[in-house]
Amino acid sequence: MMEFLAGPALFDLVIAVLVLEALLLLAWRSLRGGGVPLADLLPPVLSGLFLLLAFRIWVGEGAWLWVALCLLAALAAHLFDLRRRWRTQD
């Protein structure tokens, strides 16, 4: 059990749950016509996904370049989300 918690498999599980959650929210919106709009859902999901990928690559002893690129992508998604939300609250 400790190997699972300390290894990349844990990140694989969390990534799968995050993707499943996003797909279920999109399906709910498509079927019911309500729920979270895509513009509100996608940026935080992408930010979290890229952050999880960076940690997964790091724990799996992957190349530092991929870790850096995932962290930059997470930052970009986060800043995009902040800018979009900041503008809509004025």
N, C-alpha and C positions, 0 to 999 in steps of 0.2 A: 504494500500500500504506500509506503514511504517513497518508493521509486516512482510511482505514479504521480504523487504530489510534488516531487522534486524535478520531474522530467517534462519534456515537451508535450507529452500526451495530455496533461492537464490543460494546457493552452489549446490543444486541438479540441478538447471537449467544450471549453468555454467559447471558442470561436464558432463551433457548430451550434451551440445554444443561441449565440448572438445572431447568427444568420437565420436560424429557424424562427426566432422571435420577430426579426424584421420581415421575413416572408409571411408569417402569420398576420402581422399587422397590415401588410399590403393586401393580403387576401381578404381580410376583414373589410378593409376600405373598399375594395373592388366589389365584394358581394353585398355589403350593407350600405355602402354609400356614405359612411361616416368614418370617424376615427381620425388618426393622425395624418395630416397631409404629407405627401412625399417630400416636399421642401423642408418640413420640420423633422422628418424622420431620417433622411439620408445623411446629412452632415454629421450628426453625433454618432450614428452607427458606423460611418466610415472612419471617423476619428478613433473610436474605440477599437474597431477592427484592425486598423493599422498599428495601434499601440500594442494590441495583443500579438499581432504578427511579429513586431519588433522583439518583444519579450520571448516569444516562441523560438525565434531564430537565435537569440542570444543564449537561451537555456540549452538549445540544441547545438550550441557551439558552431553556429553558422558564420558566414563572412560578415565582418563588421560593416562593410559597405551596405549590405542589405538591411542591417539594423538601422543604420543612419538614414537610409532612404525611407524606410517605414516610419521612423520618427518624424522625418520631414513631412511625409504625407499626412501623418496624424496631426501635426501642427497646422498644416495648410487647411485641412478640413475643419479643425477647431476654429481657426481664425476666420475662415469663411462663414462659419455658423455665427460666431460672435458679431461680425460685421453686419451680417444680414439681420440679426435680431436687434442690434443696436439701432440700426436705421429705421426699423419698423416701430420702435417705441418712441420716436421723436414726435 
